[in-house]
Amino acid sequence: MASRVLMTKNQMSSIIDKLASEILSNHQDEQNLVLVGIKRRGADIATRICNLLEKALGRKVPLGELDINLYRDDWTKLSGKPHIGISHIPVNLDNKIVILIDDVLFSGRTVRAALEALFDYGRPEKVELLTFVDRGHRELPIYAKYIGSCIETRKEAHVDVLLEERDGIEAVMIE
């Protein structure tokens, strides 16, 4: 199956800037804001957004990484044993406003697992979802408040957000 580029490095950079600006416009004076990226690429995107927010706000913004493998509803169907990684949430999430960040929003099942995992770290006041790419085909009633780009896809297609720090290139690809 052939892959094609949907988004280039410059387009991706512009989207990161746009998403950070949207968060700032909604939460500029918010002291209880916490960013949590879903491992792996959601965490990488969260780091980039956090750096922009900290620069604009002139203060630290708590940033966490969430491994959701233990909470997946398909782990019994995965070949072999699922790899359980480590989450790092630097603060208790009680009464915090959490921006949950992922690279691609598809069925909604990853986000469902992430929400379940988040509650192991406290009871947030609010959770808002940010996704770099929304490709539709939801199976659960989950939506993102912050969307980098909506891409129409066939259900069987595969969308990858590739990041320099993890993949050596910067692009959004579809197979």
Accessible surface in RSA format (square Angstrom, percent):
REM  Atomic radii and reference values for relative SASA: ProtOr
REM  Chains: A
REM  Algorithm: Lee & Richards
REM  Probe-radius: 1.40
REM  Slices: 20
REM RES _ NUM      All-atoms   Total-Side   Main-Chain    Non-polar    All polar
REM                ABS   REL    ABS   REL    ABS   REL    ABS   REL    ABS   REL
RES MET A   1   183.84  95.2 101.43  67.1  82.41 196.2 111.10  94.5  72.74  96.4
RES ALA A   2    91.68  84.3  65.08 100.4  26.59  60.5  73.91 104.1  17.77  47.1
RES SER A   3    57.90  48.9  29.53  39.4  28.37  65.3  15.36  32.7  42.54  59.6
RES ARG A   4   151.15  63.5 146.71  74.8   4.44  10.6  62.84  85.9  88.31  53.5
RES VAL A   5    83.65  55.0  58.36  52.8  25.30  61.0  58.36  50.7  25.30  68.6
RES LEU A   6    47.28  26.3  18.36  13.1  28.91  72.7  22.83  16.0  24.44  65.8
RES MET A   7     9.80   5.1   9.80   6.5   0.00   0.0   9.80   8.3   0.00   0.0
RES THR A   8    69.03  49.1  66.86  67.8   2.17   5.2  62.81  84.4   6.22   9.4
RES LYS A   9   109.39  53.4 107.16  65.8   2.22   5.3  68.38  61.6  41.00  43.7
RES ASN A  10   119.38  82.3 115.19 111.3   4.20  10.1  28.47  68.5  90.92  87.9
RES GLN A  11    92.88  51.9  87.70  64.1   5.18  12.3  33.44  71.2  59.44  45.1
RES MET A  12     0.67   0.3   0.67   0.4   0.00   0.0   0.67   0.6   0.00   0.0
RES SER A  13    56.50  47.7  53.07  70.8   3.43   7.9  25.23  53.7  31.27  43.8
RES SER A  14    69.86  59.0  61.87  82.6   7.99  18.4  32.72  69.7  37.14  52.0
RES ILE A  15    22.85  13.0  22.37  16.7   0.48   1.2  22.85  16.5   0.00   0.0
RES ILE A  16     8.90   5.1   8.90   6.6   0.00   0.0   8.90   6.4   0.00   0.0
RES ASP A  17    71.26  49.9  68.64  68.3   2.61   6.2  26.77  63.0  44.49  44.4
RES LYS A  18    84.29  41.1  77.14  47.3   7.15  17.0  63.66  57.3  20.62  22.0
RES LEU A  19     0.00   0.0   0.00   0.0   0.00   0.0   0.00   0.0   0.00   0.0
RES ALA A  20     3.98   3.7   3.98   6.1   0.00   0.0   3.98   5.6   0.00   0.0
RES SER A  21    64.52  54.5  59.23  79.0   5.29  12.2  30.17  64.2  34.35  48.1
RES GLU A  22    55.37  31.8  53.39  40.4   1.98   4.7  31.03  60.0  24.35  19.9
RES ILE A  23     0.57   0.3   0.57   0.4   0.00   0.0   0.57   0.4   0.00   0.0
RES LEU A  24    33.20  18.5  32.69  23.4   0.52   1.3  33.20  23.3   0.00   0.0
RES SER A  25    91.28  77.1  52.39  69.9  38.89  89.6  49.78 106.0  41.50  58.1
RES ASN A  26    74.47  51.4  44.93  43.4  29.54  71.1   8.82  21.2  65.65  63.5
RES HIS A  27    13.85   7.6   9.23   6.4   4.62  11.8  10.04  10.3   3.82   4.4
RES GLN A  28   105.32  58.9  97.76  71.4   7.56  18.0  18.73  39.9  86.59  65.7
RES ASP A  29   130.40  91.3 109.27 108.8  21.13  50.0  39.65  93.3  90.75  90.5
RES GLU A  30    45.41  26.1  40.32  30.5   5.09  12.1   5.95  11.5  39.46  32.2
RES GLN A  31   127.11  71.1 104.09  76.1  23.03  54.8  55.54 118.2  71.58  54.3
RES ASN A  32    58.46  40.3  57.41  55.5   1.05   2.5   1.36   3.3  57.10  55.2
RES LEU A  33     2.38   1.3   1.50   1.1   0.89   2.2   1.50   1.1   0.89   2.4
RES VAL A  34     0.43   0.3   0.43   0.4   0.00   0.0   0.43   0.4   0.00   0.0
RES LEU A  35     0.00   0.0   0.00   0.0   0.00   0.0   0.00   0.0   0.00   0.0
RES VAL A  36     0.00   0.0   0.00   0.0   0.00   0.0   0.00   0.0   0.00   0.0
RES GLY A  37     0.00   0.0   0.00   N/A   0.00   0.0   0.00   0.0   0.00   0.0
RES ILE A  38     3.22   1.8   3.05   2.3   0.18   0.4   3.05   2.2   0.18   0.5
RES LYS A  39    68.14  33.2  45.42  27.9  22.72  54.1  20.82  18.7  47.32  50.4
RES ARG A  40   133.98  56.3 127.59  65.0   6.40  15.2  40.91  55.9  93.08  56.4
RES ARG A  41    45.19  19.0  42.10  21.5   3.10   7.4   5.77   7.9  39.43  23.9
RES GLY A  42     0.54   0.7   0.00   N/A   0.54   0.7   0.00   0.0   0.54   1.2
RES ALA A  43     2.48   2.3   1.72   2.7   0.76   1.7   2.31   3.3   0.17   0.4
RES ASP A  44    17.46  12.2  15.44  15.4   2.02   4.8   2.02   4.7  15.44  15.4
RES ILE A  45     0.36   0.2   0.36   0.3   0.00   0.0   0.36   0.3   0.00   0.0
RES ALA A  46     0.00   0.0   0.00   0.0   0.00   0.0   0.00   0.0   0.00   0.0
RES THR A  47    56.29  40.0  56.29  57.1   0.00   0.0  44.25  59.4  12.04  18.2
RES ARG A  48    53.51  22.5  50.12  25.5   3.39   8.1  30.54  41.7  22.97  13.9
RES ILE A  49     0.00   0.0   0.00   0.0   0.00   0.0   0.00   0.0   0.00   0.0
RES CYS A  50     3.45   2.6   3.45   3.8   0.00   0.0   0.21   0.5   3.24   3.5
RES ASN A  51    87.24  60.2  79.43  76.8   7.82  18.8  25.29  60.9  61.95  59.9
RES LEU A  52    60.95  33.9  57.40  41.1   3.55   8.9  57.53  40.4   3.41   9.2
RES LEU A  53     0.40   0.2   0.40   0.3   0.00   0.0   0.40   0.3   0.00   0.0
RES GLU A  54    34.11  19.6  29.92  22.6   4.19  10.0  11.72  22.7  22.40  18.3
RES LYS A  55   178.43  87.0 148.38  91.0  30.05  71.6 101.72  91.6  76.71  81.7
RES ALA A  56    61.91  56.9  22.68  35.0  39.23  89.2  33.73  47.5  28.18  74.6
RES LEU A  57    35.56  19.8   7.74   5.5  27.82  69.9  11.20   7.9  24.35  65.5
RES GLY A  58    67.95  83.8   0.00   N/A  67.95  83.8  35.32  96.9  32.64  73.1
RES ARG A  59    66.60  28.0  52.87  27.0  13.73  32.7  54.56  74.6  12.04   7.3
RES LYS A  60   165.46  80.7 152.36  93.5  13.10  31.2 106.27  95.7  59.19  63.0
RES VAL A  61     4.41   2.9   0.02   0.0   4.39  10.6   0.08   0.1   4.33  11.7
RES PRO A  62    41.32  30.1  31.43  28.7   9.89  36.0  41.16  34.0   0.16   1.0
RES LEU A  63    49.92  27.8  37.31  26.7  12.61  31.7  37.31  26.2  12.61  33.9
RES GLY A  64     0.63   0.8   0.00   N/A   0.63   0.8   0.59   1.6   0.04   0.1
RES GLU A  65    64.44  37.0  64.44  48.8   0.00   0.0  13.28  25.7  51.16  41.8
RES LEU A  66     0.59   0.3   0.57   0.4   0.02   0.1   0.57   0.4   0.02   0.1
RES ASP A  67    14.84  10.4  10.05  10.0   4.79  11.3   0.85   2.0  13.99  13.9
RES ILE A  68    10.84   6.2   9.52   7.1   1.32   3.2   9.52   6.9   1.32   3.6
RES ASN A  69    36.38  25.1  35.99  34.8   0.39   0.9   1.14   2.7  35.24  34.1
RES LEU A  70   117.80  65.6 103.80  74.3  14.00  35.2 105.58  74.1  12.22  32.9
RES TYR A  71    47.45  22.2  38.78  22.1   8.66  22.5  30.02  22.6  17.43  21.5
RES ARG A  72    70.80  29.7  65.12  33.2   5.69  13.5   8.36  11.4  62.44  37.8
RES ASP A  73    70.02  49.0  36.36  36.2  33.66  79.6  34.55  81.3  35.46  35.4
RES ASP A  74    42.70  29.9  42.41  42.2   0.29   0.7  18.76  44.2  23.94  23.9
RES TRP A  75   127.53  51.2 124.93  60.5   2.59   6.1 100.67  53.7  26.86  43.6
RES THR A  76   102.05  72.6  68.81  69.8  33.24  79.2  54.95  73.8  47.10  71.2
RES LYS A  77   174.37  85.1 140.90  86.5  33.46  79.7  92.53  83.3  81.84  87.2
RES LEU A  78    63.97  35.6  52.53  37.6  11.44  28.8  54.74  38.4   9.23  24.9
RES SER A  79   113.43  95.8  82.46 110.0  30.97  71.3  57.36 122.1  56.06  78.5
RES GLY A  80    67.61  83.4   0.00   N/A  67.61  83.4  41.60 114.2  26.00  58.2
RES LYS A  81   193.74  94.5 166.90 102.4  26.84  63.9 110.77  99.7  82.97  88.4
RES PRO A  82    38.99  28.4  22.40  20.4  16.58  60.3  28.58  23.6  10.41  64.7
RES HIS A  83   143.11  78.2 131.69  91.5  11.42  29.2  97.28 100.3  45.83  53.3
RES ILE A  84    85.81  48.8  62.96  46.9  22.85  55.1  62.96  45.3  22.85  62.0
RES GLY A  85    22.10  27.2   0.00   N/A  22.10  27.2  10.57  29.0  11.53  25.8
RES ILE A  86   138.38  78.7 133.18  99.2   5.20  12.5 136.08  98.0   2.30   6.3
RES SER A  87    27.62  23.3   8.56  11.4  19.07  43.9   3.00   6.4  24.62  34.5
RES HIS A  88   109.74  60.0 107.26  74.6   2.48   6.4  72.00  74.2  37.74  43.9
RES ILE A  89    21.51  12.2   0.00   0.0  21.51  51.8   0.00   0.0  21.51  58.4
RES PRO A  90    60.12  43.8  26.04  23.7  34.08 123.9  32.03  26.4  28.08 174.5
RES VAL A  91    47.90  31.5  36.51  33.0  11.39  27.5  46.10  40.1   1.80   4.9
RES ASN A  92    93.74  64.6  76.58  74.0  17.16  41.3  39.38  94.8  54.36  52.5
RES LEU A  93     0.00   0.0   0.00   0.0   0.00   0.0   0.00   0.0   0.00   0.0
RES ASP A  94    66.95  46.9  61.02  60.7   5.93  14.0  20.03  47.1  46.92  46.8
RES ASN A  95   104.11  71.8 103.59 100.1   0.52   1.2  23.75  57.2  80.36  77.7
RES LYS A  96    49.02  23.9  49.02  30.1   0.00   0.0   8.64   7.8  40.39  43.0
RES ILE A  97     9.00   5.1   9.00   6.7   0.00   0.0   9.00   6.5   0.00   0.0
RES VAL A  98     0.00   0.0   0.00   0.0   0.00   0.0   0.00   0.0   0.00   0.0
RES ILE A  99     0.00   0.0   0.00   0.0   0.00   0.0   0.00   0.0   0.00   0.0
RES LEU A 100     0.45   0.2   0.45   0.3   0.00   0.0   0.45   0.3   0.00   0.0
RES ILE A 101     0.00   0.0   0.00   0.0   0.00   0.0   0.00   0.0   0.00   0.0
RES ASP A 102     9.72   6.8   9.72   9.7   0.00   0.0   0.67   1.6   9.06   9.0
RES ASP A 103    27.16  19.0  27.16  27.0   0.00   0.0   0.26   0.6  26.90  26.8
RES VAL A 104    26.86  17.7  16.30  14.8  10.56  25.5  16.30  14.2  10.56  28.7
RES LEU A 105     2.61   1.5   2.07   1.5   0.54   1.4   2.61   1.8   0.00   0.0
RES PHE A 106    62.73  31.4  60.20  37.3   2.53   6.6  60.20  36.5   2.53   7.2
RES SER A 107    16.26  13.7  15.34  20.5   0.92   2.1   4.03   8.6  12.24  17.1
RES GLY A 108     2.79   3.4   0.00   N/A   2.79   3.4   0.71   1.9   2.09   4.7
RES ARG A 109    94.82  39.8  92.60  47.2   2.21   5.3  32.44  44.3  62.37  37.8
RES THR A 110    52.61  37.4  48.90  49.6   3.71   8.8  19.96  26.8  32.65  49.4
RES VAL A 111     4.65   3.1   4.65   4.2   0.00   0.0   4.65   4.0   0.00   0.0
RES ARG A 112    67.73  28.4  66.66  34.0   1.07   2.6  50.08  68.4  17.65  10.7
RES ALA A 113     0.14   0.1   0.14   0.2   0.00   0.0   0.14   0.2   0.00   0.0
RES ALA A 114     0.00   0.0   0.00   0.0   0.00   0.0   0.00   0.0   0.00   0.0
RES LEU A 115    55.27  30.8  55.22  39.5   0.05   0.1  55.27  38.8   0.00   0.0
RES GLU A 116    88.21  50.6  77.89  58.9  10.32  24.6  36.45  70.5  51.76  42.3
RES ALA A 117     1.21   1.1   1.17   1.8   0.03   0.1   1.17   1.7   0.03   0.1
RES LEU A 118     0.00   0.0   0.00   0.0   0.00   0.0   0.00   0.0   0.00   0.0
RES PHE A 119   108.94  54.5  89.51  55.4  19.43  50.6  89.65  54.4  19.29  55.2
RES ASP A 120    96.28  67.4  60.28  60.0  36.00  85.1  22.93  54.0  73.35  73.2
RES TYR A 121    72.21  33.7  64.53  36.7   7.68  20.0  47.88  36.0  24.33  30.0
RES GLY A 122    16.17  19.9   0.00   N/A  16.17  19.9  13.37  36.7   2.80   6.3
RES ARG A 123   177.72  74.6 174.57  89.0   3.14   7.5  56.34  77.0 121.38  73.6
RES PRO A 124    10.33   7.5   0.53   0.5   9.81  35.6   0.53   0.4   9.81  60.9
RES GLU A 125   111.73  64.1  78.67  59.5  33.06  78.7  33.23  64.3  78.50  64.1
RES LYS A 126    90.97  44.4  83.54  51.3   7.44  17.7  52.38  47.1  38.59  41.1
RES VAL A 127    43.78  28.8  15.70  14.2  28.08  67.7  15.70  13.6  28.08  76.2
RES GLU A 128     8.87   5.1   5.68   4.3   3.19   7.6   8.35  16.1   0.52   0.4
RES LEU A 129    12.02   6.7   8.40   6.0   3.62   9.1   8.40   5.9   3.62   9.7
RES LEU A 130     0.00   0.0   0.00   0.0   0.00   0.0   0.00   0.0   0.00   0.0
RES THR A 131     0.31   0.2   0.31   0.3   0.00   0.0   0.31   0.4   0.00   0.0
RES PHE A 132     1.58   0.8   1.58   1.0   0.00   0.0   1.58   1.0   0.00   0.0
RES VAL A 133     0.00   0.0   0.00   0.0   0.00   0.0   0.00   0.0   0.00   0.0
RES ASP A 134    15.45  10.8  13.47  13.4   1.98   4.7   1.66   3.9  13.79  13.7
RES ARG A 135    10.58   4.4   7.80   4.0   2.78   6.6   0.96   1.3   9.62   5.8
RES GLY A 136    28.42  35.0   0.00   N/A  28.42  35.0  27.13  74.4   1.29   2.9
RES HIS A 137    67.18  36.7  42.68  29.7  24.50  62.7  40.67  41.9  26.51  30.9
RES ARG A 138    75.42  31.7  43.07  22.0  32.34  77.0  25.42  34.7  50.00  30.3
RES GLU A 139    80.36  46.1  46.17  34.9  34.19  81.4  29.57  57.2  50.79  41.5
RES LEU A 140    42.53  23.7  37.83  27.1   4.70  11.8  40.77  28.6   1.76   4.7
RES PRO A 141   138.43 100.9 100.95  92.0  37.48 136.2 117.34  96.9  21.09 131.1
RES ILE A 142    30.43  17.3  20.43  15.2  10.00  24.1  23.96  17.3   6.47  17.6
RES TYR A 143   171.82  80.2 164.10  93.4   7.73  20.1 116.60  87.6  55.22  68.1
RES ALA A 144     8.75   8.0   0.00   0.0   8.75  19.9   0.00   0.0   8.75  23.2
RES LYS A 145    99.85  48.7  73.07  44.8  26.78  63.8  45.84  41.3  54.01  57.5
RES TYR A 146     2.40   1.1   2.26   1.3   0.14   0.4   2.40   1.8   0.00   0.0
RES ILE A 147    50.90  29.0  42.24  31.5   8.67  20.9  42.24  30.4   8.67  23.5
RES GLY A 148     9.46  11.7   0.00   N/A   9.46  11.7   0.00   0.0   9.46  21.2
RES SER A 149    27.90  23.6  20.79  27.7   7.11  16.4  10.35  22.0  17.56  24.6
RES CYS A 150    95.18  72.0  66.42  74.1  28.76  67.6  33.83  85.7  61.35  66.2
RES ILE A 151    25.67  14.6  18.58  13.8   7.09  17.1  22.97  16.5   2.69   7.3
RES GLU A 152   175.48 100.7 147.63 111.7  27.85  66.3  64.91 125.6 110.57  90.3
RES THR A 153    19.49  13.9   0.00   0.0  19.49  46.5   6.89   9.3  12.60  19.1
RES ARG A 154   151.36  63.6 142.95  72.9   8.41  20.0  69.90  95.5  81.46  49.4
RES LYS A 155   109.82  53.6 101.30  62.2   8.51  20.3  60.03  54.0  49.79  53.0
RES GLU A 156   124.05  71.2  93.12  70.4  30.93  73.6  64.09 124.0  59.96  49.0
RES ALA A 157     9.35   8.6   3.52   5.4   5.83  13.3   3.99   5.6   5.36  14.2
RES HIS A 158    99.51  54.4  98.75  68.6   0.76   1.9  64.53  66.5  34.98  40.7
RES VAL A 159     9.63   6.3   0.07   0.1   9.56  23.0   0.07   0.1   9.56  25.9
RES ASP A 160    49.68  34.8  46.73  46.5   2.95   7.0   6.44  15.2  43.24  43.1
RES VAL A 161     1.24   0.8   0.07   0.1   1.18   2.8   0.07   0.1   1.18   3.2
RES LEU A 162    33.69  18.8  33.69  24.1   0.00   0.0  33.69  23.7   0.00   0.0
RES LEU A 163     1.55   0.9   1.55   1.1   0.00   0.0   1.55   1.1   0.00   0.0
RES GLU A 164    77.01  44.2  65.74  49.7  11.27  26.8  19.98  38.7  57.03  46.6
RES GLU A 165   103.06  59.2  58.63  44.4  44.44 105.8  57.03 110.3  46.03  37.6
RES ARG A 166   104.17  43.7  70.49  35.9  33.68  80.2  17.50  23.9  86.67  52.5
RES ASP A 167    48.18  33.7  16.00  15.9  32.18  76.1  14.00  32.9  34.18  34.1
RES GLY A 168    59.15  72.9   0.00   N/A  59.15  72.9  31.96  87.7  27.19  60.9
RES ILE A 169    92.66  52.7  89.16  66.4   3.50   8.4  92.66  66.7   0.00   0.0
RES GLU A 170    20.39  11.7   7.28   5.5  13.11  31.2   2.22   4.3  18.17  14.8
RES ALA A 171     9.39   8.6   9.39  14.5   0.00   0.0   9.39  13.2   0.00   0.0
RES VAL A 172     0.00   0.0   0.00   0.0   0.00   0.0   0.00   0.0   0.00   0.0
RES MET A 173    38.37  19.9  38.04  25.2   0.33   0.8  36.58  31.1   1.79   2.4
RES ILE A 174    17.10   9.7  15.81  11.8   1.29   3.1  16.28  11.7   0.82   2.2
RES GLU A 175    77.00  44.2  64.90  49.1  12.10  28.8  16.49  31.9  60.51  49.4
END  Absolute sums over single chains surface
CHAIN  1 A     9389.4       7469.4       1920.1       4918.6       4470.8
END  Absolute sums over all chains
TOTAL          9389.4       7469.4       1920.1       4918.6       4470.8
